[in-house]
């Protein structure tokens, strides 16, 4: 483990893991801690210190890419304009070129930041479900009730170079390039209303098992469009685009 002293701010390095203790007081020493884990090891110098300092003081200036629908957003915060950002034309997908992903840990909370680098990453939901068809039925009082009677479901398979984060719903991973292939499996799920004979009577919506429809292999580059400076709001450094649902 290494350390440097910078105006009472201390930085420690352990492999790709860097921790800074920021001095918050002059008379009484009061320190705040932030840990950053880089994807590529950095030198222990002033440049690395200032980069980590940006994550601490400028998080709110990062670029939050999100879809307009329901305010749903991607997890990665983009810090450098040199990072090329792409979003899905038809699928909920974020792709980054010329990037490096960094894990930032501050006050026990983690977030992923993208800075200038030489790698390519994607972020997507493991399964995407979209409304496909709306129907209606009459309730017990003769009123029309609308419901979604059919859903499109998409599953994705690809070969990551390195998985950065994976949970039940979402995966963030490094890929060789945007020319890498991704396999898209499409399913259809039907829903029908069932009136449960209880008191009072209650409508339930029973889903069928997803039925496999087709499988396509596509290059990632074919699925995304690059965001330009025109996509950046002058008031809010975020991006809002419409989520397309037709495939």
Backbone as numpy.savetxt, mean C-alpha at the origin, in Angstrom:
# Nx Ny Nz CAx CAy CAz Cx Cy Cz
28.45 -2.45 16.82 27.61 -1.25 16.82 28.49 -0.01 16.82
28.09 1.01 16.05 28.86 2.24 15.91 28.01 3.42 16.37
28.68 4.51 16.65 27.94 5.71 17.04 28.69 6.94 16.60
27.93 8.04 16.36 28.52 9.34 16.13 27.80 10.35 17.00
28.44 11.45 17.28 27.82 12.51 18.08 27.66 13.73 17.20
26.43 14.23 17.10 26.15 15.37 16.23 25.28 16.36 17.01
25.93 17.36 17.61 25.19 18.36 18.40 24.27 17.70 19.42
24.80 16.73 20.12 24.08 15.97 21.15 23.05 15.01 20.58
22.90 14.95 19.25 22.06 13.93 18.63 22.95 12.73 18.34
22.51 11.56 18.74 23.34 10.37 18.61 22.75 9.42 17.58
23.61 8.84 16.73 23.17 7.86 15.74 23.97 6.58 15.92
23.27 5.48 16.00 23.90 4.18 16.16 23.57 3.32 14.95
24.53 2.52 14.52 24.36 1.67 13.35 24.62 0.22 13.72
23.70 -0.64 13.25 23.89 -2.08 13.43 23.43 -2.76 12.14
24.37 -2.99 11.22 24.01 -3.52 9.92 23.22 -2.48 9.13
22.00 -2.83 8.70 21.13 -1.91 7.97 20.18 -1.17 8.89
20.33 -1.37 10.17 19.45 -0.76 11.17 20.15 0.43 11.82
19.51 1.60 11.75 20.09 2.84 12.28 19.11 3.43 13.30
19.65 3.88 14.42 18.82 4.51 15.45 19.41 5.86 15.81
18.55 6.88 15.82 18.98 8.22 16.22 18.23 8.64 17.48
18.96 9.23 18.42 18.36 9.86 19.58 18.47 11.37 19.39
17.32 12.02 19.17 17.28 13.46 18.95 17.20 14.18 20.28
18.10 15.15 20.49 18.08 15.94 21.72 17.01 17.03 21.60
15.99 16.97 22.45 14.87 17.92 22.38 15.00 19.09 23.33
16.00 19.09 24.17 16.12 20.18 25.15 17.54 20.68 25.28
17.68 21.94 25.70 19.01 22.54 25.88 19.44 22.45 27.34
18.57 22.91 28.23 18.93 22.90 29.65 18.89 21.49 30.21
17.78 20.80 29.92 17.62 19.43 30.39 17.63 18.50 29.19
18.48 17.51 29.23 18.59 16.59 28.12 17.32 15.74 28.01
16.65 15.83 26.87 15.45 15.06 26.61 15.54 14.53 25.20
15.50 13.21 25.04 15.75 12.61 23.75 14.52 11.90 23.21
14.32 12.01 21.87 13.33 11.21 21.15 14.08 10.21 20.28
13.52 9.03 20.17 14.21 7.94 19.45 13.48 7.61 18.15
14.25 7.39 17.09 13.69 6.91 15.83 14.64 5.89 15.22
14.07 4.77 14.77 14.86 3.71 14.14 14.46 3.59 12.68
15.46 3.44 11.82 15.23 3.28 10.39 15.99 2.04 9.93
15.29 1.19 9.18 15.91 -0.02 8.62 15.92 0.14 7.11
17.12 0.28 6.53 17.26 0.47 5.10 17.27 -0.87 4.38
16.92 -0.84 3.11 17.02 -2.03 2.28 18.45 -2.22 1.80
19.19 -1.11 1.71 20.60 -1.12 1.31 21.42 -0.43 2.39
22.51 -1.05 2.81 23.32 -0.49 3.90 23.91 0.86 3.51
23.87 1.81 4.45 24.35 3.17 4.22 25.62 3.43 5.04
26.44 4.37 4.59 27.61 4.74 5.39 27.19 5.51 6.64
28.02 5.46 7.63 27.74 6.19 8.87 28.32 7.59 8.72
27.54 8.50 8.12 28.06 9.84 7.87 26.94 10.87 7.96
27.28 12.12 7.64 26.34 13.23 7.75 25.15 13.08 6.80
25.40 12.54 5.61 24.32 12.38 4.63 23.25 11.41 5.14
23.70 10.29 5.71 22.75 9.33 6.26 22.00 9.92 7.43
22.70 10.66 8.27 22.05 11.31 9.42 20.95 12.25 8.95
21.23 13.09 7.96 20.23 14.05 7.48 19.05 13.35 6.81
19.30 12.22 6.16 18.22 11.47 5.55 17.26 10.93 6.62
17.81 10.35 7.67 16.98 9.84 8.76 16.24 10.99 9.45
16.91 12.12 9.54 16.28 13.30 10.15 15.04 13.72 9.36
15.08 13.58 8.03 13.92 13.91 7.20 12.72 13.05 7.58
12.94 11.76 7.81 11.84 10.88 8.18 11.19 11.31 9.49
11.99 11.92 10.35 11.49 12.34 11.66 10.71 13.64 11.56
11.23 14.62 10.82 10.64 15.95 10.81 9.71 16.22 9.61
9.80 15.40 8.56 9.08 15.74 7.34 8.12 14.65 6.87
7.65 13.81 7.78 6.74 12.75 7.37 5.48 13.31 6.72
4.94 14.39 7.26 3.71 14.96 6.72 3.90 15.57 5.33
5.16 15.75 4.90 5.42 16.28 3.58 5.58 15.17 2.54
5.51 13.93 3.00 5.62 12.80 2.08 4.39 12.71 1.19
4.52 11.93 0.14 3.44 11.80 -0.85 2.63 10.54 -0.54
1.38 10.75 -0.17 0.48 9.65 0.13 -0.36 9.36 -1.11
-0.15 8.23 -1.74 -0.89 7.88 -2.94 -2.13 7.11 -2.52
-3.29 7.58 -2.98 -4.52 6.89 -2.58 -5.54 6.94 -3.70
-6.48 6.01 -3.63 -7.60 6.00 -4.56 -8.70 6.88 -4.00
-9.48 7.45 -4.88 -10.57 8.31 -4.46 -11.68 7.52 -3.80
-11.94 6.31 -4.30 -13.06 5.54 -3.82 -12.87 5.15 -2.35
-13.78 5.53 -1.53 -13.78 5.26 -0.09 -12.55 5.80 0.63
-11.75 6.62 -0.03 -10.55 7.16 0.62 -9.48 6.12 0.86
-9.60 4.98 0.19 -8.64 3.89 0.41 -7.26 4.31 -0.07
-6.24 4.01 0.71 -4.91 4.46 0.36 -3.88 3.36 0.38
-2.81 3.59 -0.35 -1.67 2.68 -0.29 -0.85 2.98 0.95
-0.10 2.01 1.36 0.62 2.11 2.63 1.92 2.87 2.53
2.58 2.83 1.37 3.92 3.40 1.23 3.85 4.91 1.08
4.70 5.63 1.80 4.82 7.08 1.69 6.04 7.39 0.82
5.84 8.16 -0.25 6.92 8.47 -1.19 7.58 9.79 -0.78
8.88 9.77 -0.52 9.59 10.94 -0.04 10.34 11.69 -1.14
10.79 11.00 -2.16 11.62 11.64 -3.18 10.89 11.71 -4.52
10.98 12.87 -5.18 10.37 13.03 -6.50 11.05 12.16 -7.55
12.28 11.73 -7.29 13.00 10.90 -8.25 12.43 9.48 -8.34
11.58 9.11 -7.38 10.93 7.81 -7.42 9.79 7.86 -8.44
9.79 6.94 -9.40 8.72 6.87 -10.39 7.55 6.07 -9.81
6.37 6.69 -9.80 5.20 6.11 -9.16 4.17 5.73 -10.22
3.66 4.50 -10.12 2.65 4.00 -11.03 1.47 3.48 -10.22
0.26 3.60 -10.79 -0.94 3.03 -10.17 -1.67 2.17 -11.19
-2.46 1.23 -10.70 -3.16 0.31 -11.57 -4.21 0.98 -12.44
-4.27 0.57 -13.70 -5.31 1.05 -14.59 -6.65 0.38 -14.27
-6.59 -0.89 -13.92 -7.81 -1.65 -13.68 -7.80 -2.36 -12.34
-6.63 -2.50 -11.76 -6.52 -3.22 -10.50 -5.91 -2.31 -9.44
-6.21 -2.64 -8.17 -5.67 -1.85 -7.07 -4.20 -2.22 -6.90
-3.33 -1.43 -7.49 -1.92 -1.77 -7.60 -1.08 -0.51 -7.56
-0.03 -0.53 -6.75 0.97 0.54 -6.71 2.30 -0.06 -7.11
3.01 0.61 -8.00 4.35 0.18 -8.40 5.31 1.34 -8.29
6.54 1.06 -7.86 7.58 2.08 -7.70 8.83 1.63 -8.42
9.38 2.52 -9.24 10.67 2.28 -9.90 11.69 3.28 -9.39
12.98 2.92 -9.54 14.07 3.80 -9.07 13.87 4.14 -7.60
13.61 3.13 -6.82 13.23 3.34 -5.42 14.02 2.44 -4.48
13.97 2.81 -3.22 14.41 1.95 -2.11 13.38 2.11 -1.00
12.89 0.99 -0.47 11.93 1.04 0.61 12.65 1.00 1.96
12.19 1.86 2.84 12.80 2.02 4.16 11.72 1.84 5.21
12.01 1.06 6.24 11.07 0.91 7.35 11.44 1.91 8.44
10.48 2.77 8.80 10.70 3.80 9.81 9.90 3.44 11.06
10.55 3.44 12.21 9.90 3.11 13.48 10.03 4.31 14.41
8.89 4.89 14.77 8.88 6.09 15.59 7.78 5.97 16.63
8.14 6.09 17.91 7.19 5.96 19.02 6.41 4.65 18.92
7.08 3.58 18.54 6.46 2.28 18.47 5.62 2.04 17.23
5.48 3.04 16.37 4.68 2.90 15.15 5.61 2.77 13.94
5.22 1.94 12.99 6.03 1.70 11.80 5.33 2.24 10.56
6.11 2.71 9.61 5.59 3.00 8.28 6.70 2.78 7.27
6.31 2.60 6.01 7.26 2.36 4.94 7.42 3.61 4.10
8.66 4.03 3.87 8.96 5.22 3.07 9.76 4.80 1.84
9.46 5.46 0.72 10.18 5.21 -0.52 11.09 6.38 -0.82
12.38 6.10 -1.00 13.37 7.11 -1.37 14.02 6.69 -2.68
14.84 7.57 -3.23 15.52 7.28 -4.49 16.42 6.06 -4.33
16.35 5.15 -5.29 17.17 3.95 -5.26 17.20 3.30 -6.62
17.55 2.02 -6.65 17.67 1.32 -7.93 16.83 0.05 -7.99
15.75 0.01 -7.20 14.93 -1.19 -7.15 13.49 -0.89 -7.55
12.74 -1.96 -7.78 11.33 -1.86 -8.18 10.48 -2.62 -7.16
9.38 -2.01 -6.74 8.50 -2.61 -5.74 7.05 -2.52 -6.20
6.23 -3.42 -5.68 4.79 -3.32 -5.90 4.07 -3.50 -4.57
2.89 -2.92 -4.51 1.99 -3.10 -3.37 0.61 -3.42 -3.92
0.01 -4.50 -3.47 -1.33 -4.84 -3.91 -2.05 -5.67 -2.87
-3.37 -5.70 -2.99 -4.18 -6.56 -2.15 -4.15 -7.96 -2.73
-4.03 -8.95 -1.85 -3.90 -10.33 -2.33 -5.16 -10.80 -3.05
-6.29 -10.30 -2.61 -7.55 -10.63 -3.26 -8.38 -9.36 -3.39
-8.84 -9.08 -4.60 -9.67 -7.91 -4.83 -11.06 -8.35 -5.25
-12.05 -7.77 -4.57 -13.44 -8.13 -4.83 -14.20 -6.90 -5.28
-14.91 -7.01 -6.39 -15.60 -5.87 -6.97 -17.05 -6.21 -7.26
-17.93 -5.24 -7.07 -19.33 -5.41 -7.43 -19.43 -5.62 -8.93
-20.26 -6.57 -9.33 -20.42 -6.85 -10.75 -21.86 -6.67 -11.22
-22.82 -7.03 -10.40 -24.22 -6.95 -10.81 -25.10 -6.69 -9.60
-26.03 -5.73 -9.75 -26.99 -5.43 -8.68 -28.36 -5.97 -9.06
-29.07 -6.51 -8.08 -30.43 -7.02 -8.27 -31.31 -6.49 -7.15
-32.56 -6.91 -7.17 -33.47 -6.48 -6.11 -34.45 -7.61 -5.78
-35.04 -7.53 -4.61 -36.10 -8.44 -4.21 -37.07 -7.68 -3.33
-38.22 -8.25 -3.09 -39.21 -7.63 -2.23 -39.06 -8.17 -0.81
-39.07 -7.26 0.16 -39.01 -7.71 1.54 -40.40 -8.16 2.00
-40.49 -8.50 3.28 -41.75 -9.05 3.79 -42.90 -8.05 3.75
-42.58 -6.75 3.59 -43.62 -5.72 3.49 -43.85 -5.27 2.05
-43.25 -6.00 1.09 -43.46 -5.68 -0.30 -42.60 -4.56 -0.84
-41.63 -4.10 -0.07 -40.74 -3.04 -0.50 -39.56 -3.64 -1.27
-39.08 -2.90 -2.28 -37.94 -3.36 -3.07 -36.64 -3.10 -2.31
-35.81 -4.13 -2.25 -34.50 -4.04 -1.60 -33.44 -4.37 -2.64
-32.49 -3.49 -2.83 -31.40 -3.76 -3.78 -30.22 -4.38 -3.06
-29.49 -5.22 -3.78 -28.31 -5.87 -3.21 -27.39 -6.25 -4.36
-26.15 -6.53 -4.04 -25.19 -6.99 -5.05 -25.34 -8.49 -5.21
-25.74 -8.89 -6.39 -26.01 -10.32 -6.62 -24.83 -11.07 -7.23
-23.81 -10.32 -7.69 -22.64 -10.99 -8.25 -21.39 -10.14 -8.02
-20.28 -10.81 -7.70 -19.01 -10.15 -7.48 -17.96 -10.76 -8.41
-17.03 -9.92 -8.86 -15.80 -10.38 -9.50 -14.72 -10.44 -8.44
-13.96 -11.50 -8.43 -12.87 -11.68 -7.46 -11.59 -11.97 -8.24
-10.51 -11.29 -7.86 -9.23 -11.48 -8.53 -8.17 -11.91 -7.50
-7.43 -12.95 -7.85 -6.28 -13.37 -7.07 -5.03 -13.18 -7.92
-3.89 -12.92 -7.25 -2.67 -12.57 -7.96 -1.52 -13.47 -7.53
-0.73 -13.88 -8.50 0.46 -14.68 -8.22 1.65 -14.09 -8.98
2.77 -13.91 -8.29 3.99 -13.43 -8.92 5.18 -13.91 -8.11
6.36 -13.79 -8.69 7.58 -14.25 -8.03 8.36 -13.05 -7.49
8.26 -12.76 -6.19 8.97 -11.61 -5.63 10.45 -11.89 -5.44
11.25 -10.85 -5.56 12.67 -10.95 -5.22 12.82 -10.95 -3.70
12.03 -10.12 -3.05 12.10 -9.99 -1.60 10.76 -9.48 -1.10
10.16 -10.17 -0.14 8.89 -9.74 0.44 9.18 -8.78 1.59
8.71 -7.54 1.45 8.94 -6.52 2.47 7.91 -6.65 3.59
6.67 -6.86 3.21 5.60 -6.99 4.20 4.48 -7.82 3.61
3.92 -8.72 4.40 2.82 -9.54 3.94 1.91 -9.86 5.12
0.62 -9.59 4.95 -0.35 -9.98 5.97 -1.52 -10.65 5.28
-2.63 -10.77 5.95 -3.77 -11.49 5.40 -4.32 -10.83 4.15
-4.26 -9.50 4.08 -4.91 -8.77 2.99 -3.95 -8.23 1.93
-2.72 -7.87 2.32 -1.88 -7.08 1.43 -0.47 -7.61 1.40
0.20 -7.39 0.25 1.61 -7.77 0.12 2.38 -6.61 -0.50
3.56 -6.35 0.05 4.49 -5.36 -0.50 5.80 -6.11 -0.75
6.28 -6.05 -2.00 7.43 -6.87 -2.34 8.28 -6.21 -3.41
9.56 -6.59 -3.41 10.45 -6.17 -4.49 10.31 -7.15 -5.65
10.29 -6.62 -6.88 10.23 -7.45 -8.08 11.42 -7.08 -8.97
11.80 -7.95 -9.91 12.97 -7.64 -10.75 12.80 -6.35 -11.52
11.62 -6.13 -12.11 11.33 -4.92 -12.88 9.85 -4.92 -13.20
9.39 -3.85 -13.85 7.99 -3.80 -14.26 7.70 -4.73 -15.44
8.75 -5.33 -16.01 8.55 -6.30 -17.07 8.30 -7.71 -16.51
8.33 -7.84 -15.18 8.03 -9.13 -14.56 6.56 -9.48 -14.80
6.27 -10.76 -14.89 4.91 -11.20 -15.14 4.15 -11.42 -13.84
2.86 -11.18 -13.90 1.97 -11.45 -12.79 0.79 -12.24 -13.33
0.37 -13.27 -12.61 -0.74 -14.11 -13.04 -2.01 -13.64 -12.34
-3.05 -13.38 -13.13 -4.31 -12.87 -12.59 -5.38 -13.94 -12.77
-5.93 -14.42 -11.67 -7.00 -15.42 -11.70 -8.32 -14.75 -11.36
-9.30 -14.96 -12.22 -10.60 -14.31 -12.06 -11.65 -15.34 -11.64
-12.46 -14.96 -10.64 -13.53 -15.81 -10.14 -14.83 -14.99 -10.12
-15.95 -15.70 -10.13 -17.26 -15.08 -9.98 -17.95 -15.69 -8.76
-18.54 -14.82 -7.94 -19.29 -15.27 -6.77 -20.71 -14.71 -6.85
-21.70 -15.59 -6.75 -23.10 -15.18 -6.79 -23.68 -15.11 -5.39
-24.61 -14.20 -5.22 -25.26 -13.98 -3.92 -26.77 -14.03 -4.11
-27.46 -14.70 -3.21 -28.92 -14.72 -3.27 -29.50 -14.44 -1.88
-30.64 -13.73 -1.87 -31.27 -13.40 -0.58 -32.07 -14.58 -0.04
-32.02 -14.76 1.26 -32.78 -15.81 1.94 -33.47 -15.19 3.15
-34.79 -15.40 3.25 -35.55 -14.88 4.38 -35.55 -15.91 5.49
-34.93 -15.55 6.60 -34.84 -16.46 7.74 -36.12 -16.36 8.56
-36.71 -17.50 8.84 -38.01 -17.54 9.54 -37.79 -17.37 11.04
-37.47 -16.18 11.41 -37.30 -15.83 12.82 -38.30 -14.74 13.17
-38.29 -14.31 14.40 -39.17 -13.19 14.77 -38.32 -12.06 15.35
-38.28 -10.88 14.66 -38.90 -10.66 13.36 -38.12 -11.38 12.26
-38.76 -11.60 11.12 -38.10 -12.26 10.00 -36.91 -11.41 9.53
-35.83 -12.09 9.15 -34.59 -11.40 8.80 -34.07 -11.90 7.46
-33.64 -10.96 6.62 -33.04 -11.33 5.34 -31.55 -11.57 5.52
-31.08 -12.69 5.01 -29.66 -12.98 4.95 -29.28 -13.15 3.48
-27.99 -12.94 3.21 -27.51 -13.02 1.82 -26.45 -14.11 1.75
-26.81 -15.17 1.09 -25.97 -16.36 1.02 -25.10 -16.32 -0.22
-23.78 -16.48 -0.03 -22.83 -16.44 -1.14 -22.48 -17.85 -1.59
-22.36 -17.99 -2.90 -21.89 -19.26 -3.44 -20.37 -19.33 -3.33
-19.80 -20.50 -3.53 -18.35 -20.63 -3.60 -17.86 -19.94 -4.87
-16.75 -19.21 -4.82 -16.25 -18.55 -6.03 -15.99 -19.55 -7.15
-16.46 -19.23 -8.33 -16.27 -20.10 -9.50 -15.16 -19.54 -10.38
-14.18 -20.37 -10.67 -13.05 -19.95 -11.49 -13.53 -19.66 -12.91
-13.11 -18.52 -13.46 -13.54 -18.10 -14.79 -12.39 -18.14 -15.79
-11.27 -17.46 -15.46 -10.16 -17.42 -16.40 -8.87 -17.07 -15.69
-7.78 -17.25 -16.39 -6.46 -16.92 -15.88 -5.67 -16.22 -16.97
-5.03 -15.10 -16.62 -4.24 -14.34 -17.57 -2.87 -14.06 -16.98
-1.85 -14.08 -17.82 -0.51 -13.65 -17.43 -0.23 -12.32 -18.13
0.12 -11.32 -17.33 0.37 -9.99 -17.87 1.69 -9.46 -17.32
2.33 -8.58 -18.08 3.47 -7.86 -17.53 2.95 -6.76 -16.63
3.64 -6.52 -15.54 3.21 -5.46 -14.62 3.08 -4.13 -15.33
3.98 -3.87 -16.27 3.98 -2.59 -16.98 2.68 -2.37 -17.74
2.05 -3.45 -18.17 0.79 -3.34 -18.91 -0.39 -2.98 -18.01
-0.24 -3.16 -16.73 -1.35 -2.98 -15.80 -1.37 -1.61 -15.13
-0.32 -0.81 -15.34 -0.20 0.43 -14.57 -0.03 1.64 -15.50
-0.28 2.80 -14.95 0.02 4.06 -15.64 0.88 4.90 -14.71
1.80 5.64 -15.30 2.72 6.45 -14.51 2.05 7.75 -14.09
2.24 8.13 -12.84 1.72 9.39 -12.35 2.66 10.52 -12.74
2.10 11.65 -13.13 2.89 12.80 -13.53 2.73 13.92 -12.52
3.45 15.02 -12.75 3.34 16.17 -11.86 1.92 16.73 -11.84
1.16 16.51 -12.92 -0.21 17.01 -12.96 -1.12 16.29 -11.99
-0.68 15.12 -11.49 -1.47 14.36 -10.53 -1.27 14.84 -9.10
-0.37 15.79 -8.90 -0.08 16.27 -7.55 -0.90 17.52 -7.24
-1.61 17.51 -6.14 -2.39 18.66 -5.75 -1.50 19.72 -5.13
-1.69 21.01 -5.45 -0.87 22.06 -4.84 -1.19 22.26 -3.37
-2.34 21.76 -2.92 -2.74 21.95 -1.53 -2.44 20.73 -0.67
-2.42 19.58 -1.32 -2.26 18.35 -0.56 -1.43 17.39 -1.41
-0.27 17.02 -0.93 0.66 16.22 -1.73 0.22 14.76 -1.75
-1.01 14.56 -2.21 -1.56 13.22 -2.35 -2.14 13.10 -3.74
-2.47 11.89 -4.12 -3.01 11.64 -5.45 -4.35 10.94 -5.31
-5.35 11.42 -6.04 -6.65 10.78 -6.05 -6.96 10.36 -7.48
-7.22 9.08 -7.68 -7.62 8.61 -8.99 -8.82 7.69 -8.81
-9.54 7.51 -9.88 -10.74 6.67 -9.83 -10.34 5.22 -10.01
-10.91 4.36 -9.18 -10.64 2.92 -9.28 -11.53 2.32 -10.36
-10.91 1.80 -11.42 -11.67 1.18 -12.49 -12.06 -0.24 -12.08
-13.22 -0.69 -12.48 -13.69 -1.99 -12.05 -13.89 -2.97 -13.19
-13.81 -2.51 -14.43 -14.05 -3.41 -15.56 -12.76 -4.06 -16.04
-12.84 -5.31 -16.33 -11.70 -6.06 -16.83 -12.12 -6.80 -18.10
